[in-house]
Amino acid sequence: MSHQHQQPIDPYQHLDLVLNPNGTLTRLRHIPRTLPSSDPTLPVLTKDIIINQQNNTSLRLFLPQVALSSNPKHQKLPLIIFFHGSGFIVTSAASTMFHDFCSAMSAAVPAVVASVDYRLAPEHRLPAAYDDAVEALEFVRNNPDEWLTKHADIGNCYIMGNSAGATIAYFTGLRVTDTVRDLEPLKIQGLILRQVFFGGVQRSESEVRLENNESFPLCVADLAWELALPVGADRDHEYANPRAEKWVGKLGRVRDLGWRVLVSGNGGDILIDREKELVEMLKEKGVEVVSDFDEEGHHGVEYGDESKAKQFIQVVKHFVSSTHV
């Protein structure tokens, strides 16, 4: 087996991170950022709104120009609340890759997109990001901003994320199943989970097979969990493993609420087997699932390949338009 001779990957080096003695990270990689813009020549307008000053959390709102057309019959657009990925430990809603993706999705679906800037680990370990996500839902429900009040149909809301952001979307959805009444008039119609990042102590077949995968090696996934989970917790912890009793017990509620779940993944990603397992688990509990698995492609492929991004955005568009509110 040739892979035994490969140099072991150093996950800190892979991500350009330095772990400081006080448990914080120095993030050395320059990740391009995009400022919000209300330039009327752009197909999508953007602005940032503070959620929680103390926690430094915010929303980046994306409003497609089509929403501003003067047609009096113009209907409100679906609302997609989006959580960016990157293993809970790097990047933000302002990172250009996520900004551009949300912008393209907002224009194509079309939808109002609210991309959440949550606290990062290890400075803020889980459940910080999950708490921020629930707070973001409550914030959107009560928000007087006219992009939300005039243009977003908050009764037609989807919780979405990619990678660790999809993990946040999933656990947040499950967490609020018992309190959905308190979120009204915001109504969740479905979850959109792109390359959802779950953990478990027991390795999946795809984790073993793709251990040294360049875009997302297993050691990097392990490091992300080690930095994000409470100190000393393993990957079977309820913040990482969807099979934890606490979550499985809530799937009946997801079914009863009539939420649909889109699970999307790629064959060249270490996470693919856990995603397929999730689809089976949801189906067993009677949840309506749409699966979108592409044998080609690696983790995060849509951020470097415009055709893959467009393809996935079309899947999202179809999922949203075929969900009967």
Secondary structure by P-SEA (a helix, b strand, c coil): cccccccccccccccccccccccccccccbbbbbcccccccccbbbbccccccccccccbbbbccccccccccbbbbbbbbbbbbccccccccccaaaaaaaaaaaaaaccbbbbbbcccccccccaaaaaaaaaaaaaaaacccccccccccccbbbbbbccaaaaaaaaaaaaacccccccccccccbbbbccbbbbbccccaaaaaacccccccaaaaaaaaaaccccccccccccccccccccccaaaaaaaabbbbbbbbbccccaaaaaaaaaaaaaaaccbbbbbbbcccccccccccaaaaaaaaaaaaaaaaaccc
